[in-house]
Amino acid sequence: MKIMSDRLEAASGADVLRAWRGRLRAPVIGAPLFLVSNPALVVAQCIAGIIGTLPSLNARPSAQFAEWLVEIAEALAAWDRAHPDRPSAPFGVNLIVHRSNGRLDDDLALCVQHRVPLVISSMGARPDVNAAIQAYGGVTLHDVISQAHARKAIEKGATGLIAVAAGAGGHAGRLSPFALLDEIRVWFDGPVALSGAIGSGNAVAGAIAAGADLAYVGSAFIATEESNASAAHKQGVIDASAEDIVYTPAFSGTPANYLRRSILAAGLDPDDLPTGRRAPEVGGQDKAARTWSDIWGCGQGIGGVAAVEPAAMVIGRLVEDYHTAMRRAGVRATEGVDA
């Protein structure tokens, strides 16, 4: 069974992504979760068969980032030596390319030095970042929430896009995943990952059926044993549903989705937050880190999270449900809507 969509076969500039296909059990990127993703989670995701990622800014102090890259690479290499029939999936790093990120040049240099397979750029599109990663055969995907952002990212050399739609955790767009993806597909045939309330195998199948090449799954991994989330954060995800997610620019200056419980715990009214936009606070700043450690980013795709589990269990269930959904969709497509 093919893992990535047929569209990827013809996608210009997607040779590396096509080569990854056989190493994925499902077409999924584990999204980089600010202050939550760590090497343990990334390694668990990759050996379980999906692309694991983390934000470079999660490594604090910055010198720790180099240590993390070595730790991840060595762990995956050891797995591959021990399991040549089941090689690990590639891993990736999220770089905030906004001008207020004073670490960008150093973090980018480390990604190049360690030949990080996938780099996800956010909050600005930079030709030099794309060129540096692609020079050694790496892939660059850029976060976008609109057609204008998407076109600019491709013009500036990104390999592909991550369409961040309504319902995604953290900084998210307002558009329906289907609307955003459909409009991108009018003009772009390259690699696209879809983000927005995707937390189950059924949702992954829906993203692929809609025309995405990969699904972006983030919030479902907050309540895993490996994640760096606090016990309270994990329990908050377990206890919550999509209705408990609040979309607001009040905390970072950019509209984002947060867990209602954390807003209440901070003594604030989730239904009466400031509406004015403040100056953006990039994750590399200590003030922003404190904000996100107290006010928890979370997307709508958490309805199936019922317990703290190892990431491998979450992925195993997701993979099984994805393939079941794709088989079911195949039967319906063959036999008609009444199948």
Order of alpha helices (4+ residues) and beta strands (2+ residues): alpha-beta-alpha-beta-alpha-beta-alpha-beta-alpha-beta-alpha-beta-beta-alpha-beta-alpha-beta-alpha-beta-beta-alpha-alpha-alpha
